[in-house]
Amino acid sequence: MIGRMIGRLRRVRWWPDSLRFRLLAGAAVWITLALTIAGFVLSGLFQDRIHQRFQDEMLNHLEQLAASLELNDQGQPALRQPLSDPRFRRPLSGLYWQIGGPGETILSSRSLWDSVLALPADAVEPSALHRHIVSGPAGQTLSVMERSVALPERPDAPFRIAIAADRAEMGRVMDSFNRTLTLSLGVLALALIAAAVIQVQIGLRPLSRLRSGLNAVRAGRQKRFTEAMPSEIMPLVDDLNALLAHAEDSVGRGRLQAGNLAHALKTNLAMLANEARLLDSQNGQDGPGRIGAAMVERVEVMRRHIDHHMARARAAASRGIPGLSAPVADRVAALARVMRKLHADRALDIVADSAADHSFAGEREDLDEMLGNLVDNACAWARRRVAIASRLDDAPGWLILTVDDDGPGLPADRREAVLMPGVRLDESVPGTGLGLTVVHDLARLYGGDLTLEDSPLGGLRARLRLPMARDGE
């Protein structure tokens, strides 16, 4: 499980403008800031605690020293028993005591060796506690706590007792604590940031599923979002489904109205063509008969124009509907079968080569319209062979469909002209000159294009570039 999660994290895009990056950056900043503040607070509290303990320990030693002080048989101050801390007996250990009389030092701990604590020459009131910072042996900086003690045998000559401790000991303890605290908080910060990464990854997983669902809709595998989402995202899913339904309904109504209009126009044009033919039959082949034939020809041109613009309107509407997909291989195979039957008397060799996973991101009818015009044109001019193929374009997300023939070809200076409305390859051949124009316009509406090139078969190649339906991520 951990391996799969690490694999997903490696595939995630951590760009500064991503929601994931912002959440993690904010969490990392606040975690770092909070732990830094906590570190300073803990360090300060520990320092206060260490200082208080240091003072309490010195006070305990001072009270122990006062309790052990007595006069010997010669009337000189002496200790009833040595102090319990062994550092008082180790030279230059950093912990010292000293007993002084008026203007002189009488007794001191062995740890002082031959040094003397240079206490300030201030008056120490009886029972009052004084604190000083003085220089000690070996360059040590000492904290000193002293008081005046009067023995019952000599109430008029109090002794000045002092305890001194090296302040560097507190510094060493604080340094050790700060190192441990920094390491601990650093490990905690990394653990919290790792937890934030996992939390963000899990929390944003529904958005990844939503993105996958959107790709599935765009690829045509489904028309609506059907997967259950968290309550915070479900309103967005409902709105998207409503928007898809509205777009589909709007396009459907537009298509129906346009189809009804085209049907009405084409019906009346068919009636007009019949009337024109009737006019020919009633008036013979001379004189007025020519007028009927001309009317029939113009009616046919109008019908083709209606078909042309209906195809454009259908393609323009299709671009607003996500999820459209038409398999290229199926349509190419079906078209090749139809063309073999239509040109059976010429025994044309029509070859189709298209991968099964090539799909056009658009209406199936539009793909049939474009390929049908191109293949029909190729069959009309081919001598023996027509080849239909599809491949992936160098630019991701695009398909290249080619239709080749072994006919006479077309001069380069006329290739752009034949894509214009009404221009035909051969004026002696019946037609309106709209076939290539329809293909060109439909391809442009889908963002692609149509170009005419020299064919490897010796004739003309029609190269159609169209958007490819994506499978989704």
N, C-alpha and C positions, 0 to 999 in steps of 0.2 A: 504493500500500500504506500509506504513512504517513497519507494522507488518511482511509483507511478506519479505521485504528487510532485516529486522533484522534476520528473520529465515534463509535467504540465507547466511548472514554473519556468523551465527553460524555453518553452514555446510562447510564454506570455510576452506581450509587448510592454515594456516598461518606459514608454515615452513620457516626458515631463507634462504633456497635455492630456494624459490619460487619467481617468478617475482612479484607477488602481494606484498610480504613482502619487497622486495627491493625497489619497487616504494613508498610504504607507509613509509618505514624507511627513505628513502631519503627526501621525502616531510616533514616528521616530523622533521628531523634534520635541514633542511633549514628554515622551519617555525619558529622553536625554536630559531635558530641563528639570523634570520632576526628580530624577535620581541625582542630578547635580545638586539641587537644593537640599535634598535629603542627605546627601553626603556631607555638605557643609554643616547642616544642623546636627547630624550625628557626631561629626568631628568636634564641633564646638561643645556639645554636651559631654562628650567623653573627656575633652580637655578640662572642662570645669570639674568633672568628677575626679580626674587624676590629680588636679591641683588641690582639691579639697582633701583627697586621701593623703596626699603628700603632707599637707599641713597637719592633718589629724595624726599622722604617724610621728611627725616631729614633736607635736604636743605630747603624745604618749611617752616618747623618749624623754622629753623635758620633765614630765611629772615623775617618771621612774628615776631620773637623775636626782630630782629634789628629794624623793622618798628615801634614796640610798645615802644621802649626804649626812655625815656626822663628824664629830671631833674625836681624834684619837687621844691617846694618853698624853701626848705632848701638846695637846690643844690645837693641833692642825687639822684642817678639813681632810676627810677620807671617805671612801665609799664603803658602805656596809657590805655590799656585794656588787660584783661587776654587772654592767648592763647586759641584757639578754642577747641583743643583736650582735652576731659575730663580726660584723663589719667594723665595729668600734675597735677590734683587736687586729685588723688587717691594715697595714700601712697604706696611706693614700687611697683608701677604699671609697671615698666620697661621702662618708658619714662620720661626723666628729662630735665630741663634746668638750667643753672647757669650763673650768671653775676658776674664778678670779676674785681676789680681794681688792681692797682699795688701792688702785694704781698698779696692780701686779697680777700675774697669772700664777696660780698656785698649782692647779692640777689640770691635766688634759688627757684625752684618750690616746691610746697607742697609735691609732690610725693617723693622728696628726704628726707623728714622728717627732721631729725637732722644730715643727712650725708652730706658729701662734696665730689664733684668729684675731685679725685686726678689727676689733669691735669699735664702733663710734664711741667717743668719750662723752656720751650723754648721760644724764641722771636717770637711773632706772628706779621708778617708784616701787615701793614694796607691793608684791603680788601683781604688779602690772605686767602685761605681756607685750614685749617689743619685737618687731620684725625688721630685718635689714637684708640688704644684698651687698655682699663683700667678696673680695678676691681671696681665693684659698690657695693651698699648695698645688703645684704642678699646673698653674694657670687656670684652675677651676673657678667657676662662678658659683658662689654658695648662697643659699637662702639660710638666714640665721633667725632663730627664735630664742629669745632670752627673757629672763625675769630675775628679780632680786629675792633671795631667800635668807631669812635670819633664823639662826638656830637658837634654841632656848638658852644654851650656855653662853651665847654671845649676841644678845638681842641688839646691842648697839653697833655691831660690826657685821652687816649683812654681806653675804657672798653673792657674786654675779655669775649665775650659771647659764650656759648657752649650748644649744644644739644646732649644728650646721649640716646641711645636705647639699650635694652637688645637683644643680638645676639641670645639668645635661641628662640626668637619668630620666626626668620627665620628657625631655625632647626625644630620647631614644624610644621611650614607650609610645609617644605620640606618632613618631615616624613609622614604627612597626604597625600600629593600629591603622594609620592612614593608608599604608600599602595594602594591608588586608582588606580594608574597607573599599578602596578603589578597585581592587581585583574582584571583590564580591559584587559590587555594584555594576562593574563592567560585564561580568557574566550574567547578572540579572537583566541588564539592558539588552544584551544579545538574545537572551531567552524570551524577553517580552517582545522584541522586534520580530523574532521568528514566529511567536504566537500571533502577532498582528498580521504577518504575511499569510499565515494559514487561515486566520479569521477572514481577512479580506478576500482571499482566494475562494473560500467556501461561501462567503456572503455575496460575492459577485457571480457565483456560478449560475444563478438564474438568468442573469443578463447574457451569459454565454449561450445558455439554452435558447434564450429569446433570439439571439443572433443566428443560431443554427436554424431555428424555425423560420426566420425571415429569409435565410438563404434557400431553405427548402421551398418556400413560397415562390421566390424568384426563379428557382430552377424548375418549377412546375410539378414538384412531387406532391404538393398539397396546396389547397386554395385558402386555408384559414389556419390560424394558430390554434392547435388543439391541446397542447400540453398544459397541465395545471401549473400555475405559478404562485409564488407567495402573494399575500394580500396586498403588499405594497406595489407589486408590479402588475397584478391582475387588471386594474383599471386601464393601464396602458395597453395591455393585450386586447381588452374589450374594445378600446377606441380604435386600435389598428384593424381589428376584425370588422368593425363597423365601417371604417374608411375603405377597406378592401371591398366590402359588400356594396357600398355606395358607388365606388368607382366602377365596379362590374355592372351594377344596375344602370348607371348613367351611360356607360358605353353601349350596353345592350339596347337601351331605349334609342340612343343616337343611331345605332346601326339599323334598328327596325324602321325608324323614320326615314333614313336615307334609302334603305331597301325598298320601302313602300313608294318613295318618290321615284326611284329608278325604275321600279316595275311599272308605275303609271306612265312614265315617259316612254319606256321601251314598248309598252303595249300600244300607245298611240302612234309611235313611230312604225310599229309593225302594221297597224291599220293603214297608215299613210302609204307605206311601201306597197301594200296590197292594192290600194286605190291607184297608185301610179302604174303598177303592172296591168291593172284592169284598163287604165287609160291607153296603154300600149296595145292591148288586145283589141280594143274597140276601134282604134284609129289606124291599125296596121303598122308596118315597119317604117313608113316614110312620114315625113313632116312632124306632126304632133307626137308621134311615137318616140322621137328622140327626147322630148321633154320628160316623158315618164321614166325612161332609162336614167336620165340625169338625176331625177328626183330620187329614184331608188338608190343610186350611188351616194347621194348626199345623205339620205336617211341612214345608210350603212356607216358612213363616216360619223354621223351624230351618235349612232349606237356605240361605236367603238370609243368615242370620246366619253360617253357615259360610263362604259366599263372601265376606262382608264381612270377617270376621277373617282369612281367608286372604289377602285383598288387603292388609290392614294388615301382616300378617307378611311378605309378599313385599316390600312397600315398605320396611319397617324393615330387612330383610336387604339390600336393594339399596343402601341408604345406605352400607353397609360395603364395597361393591365399587367401586373406582375405574374410570374409563373407560367408564361407562355413558352411552349417548347414543341418543336417538330423534329422528329428523327430524320436525318438527312438520308441515311442508307435506305430506309423504307420508301421514301418519296422518289429517290433516284431509281430504285429498282422498279417501282410501279410505272414511272414515266418511261423507262427503257422498254418495258413490256408493251406499253401502249404504242410507242413509236415504231416498234418492230412490226406490229400489226398494221399500222397506218401506211408504212412504207414496205410492206411485204413484197410488192411487185418489183422493188428495186434491190431487194436482198441486201440491205445495209447491215454492216457489222456494227452494232451499237453495244459498246462495252461500258459497264458501270463499275466503279471502284470507290467505295466509301466505307469508312470504319463504322462499326456499330454504335460507338459512343459519341459520334458527331451529331449534335443537335443544334438546330437553329432557334435562337431566342426570339420567336415571333409566331405569327399565325401560320398554320399549315397551308391554308389557302394562298397566302402570299408567297410562300416558298414554291408551291405548285405553279403559281402565276409566273414567277421569275424563271424558274428552271424550264417550265413548259415553253415559254417564248424563246429562250436561248437554244434549247434542244430542237425545237421545231425549225428555227432558223438554220441551225447546223445541218439538220437532215435535208432541208430544202436545197442546200448548196453542196453537200458532201457527194463525193464520187462513190466511195465504198465504205468509209469508216467514220464513226463518230465515237468519241471517248468522253465519258463523264466521270469526274473524280472530285474528291474533297480531301483536304489536308488542314492541319493546324497552321495558323499564321505565326510568324515570328513574334508578333505582339500577342501577349496572353489575352485570352477571351475572345479571339476572332477566328473565323473559319474562312478558308479560301476554297471556292468551288470553281472548277474549270470545265468548260465544254469545248472540245477540239473537233475539228473536221479536216478532211483531206481535200477540200474544195479549192476553188481558185484563189481564196483569200481576199483581202481588201487592202488597197493602198493606204499607207500610213497617213497621208494627208486627208483622207476621207473618214477616218475612224471616229473623230470627234463629231463630225457633221451628222453621221447616221444616228447619233444619240439624241438629236434634236427632233421635236415632234414633226411628223409629216414627211420626213426624209426617208426614202427607201433605197435599199441596195440596188434594185433594178426596177426602173419605172415601168418596164414591160410586164412585170409580174403583178397580178392583182393584189391589192392590199391598201392599208391606210398609212403605213409607216409609223405606227404607234407601238409596235412590239418591243423594240429595244428601248424606246423612251419609257414605257411602263416599267421595264426592269430597272432602268437607271434611276427613275424617280422613286420606286419602292426601296431600292438599296440605299439611296440617300436618306429616305425617311427613317430607316433603321440605323443610320449612322455609318453605313458602309459605302461602297462604290462599285461601279462597273467599268472595266477597262477592256479594250480590244487589243490583242497582241498577235504576233506571228505564232502559229501553232507548230509544235514538233512534227505533226502529221503532214505539214506542208500547206495547210489552209489557214483558217482563222481560229484564234483562241479567244473565247469570252471568259474573262477572269472576274468572278463575283466575290466580293469581300463582305461577309455578314457577321453579326455578333453571334457568339456561341452561348448556348444555354449552359449555365454553370451548375455543377452538382451540389454546390454548397459546401460549407466547411464544417 
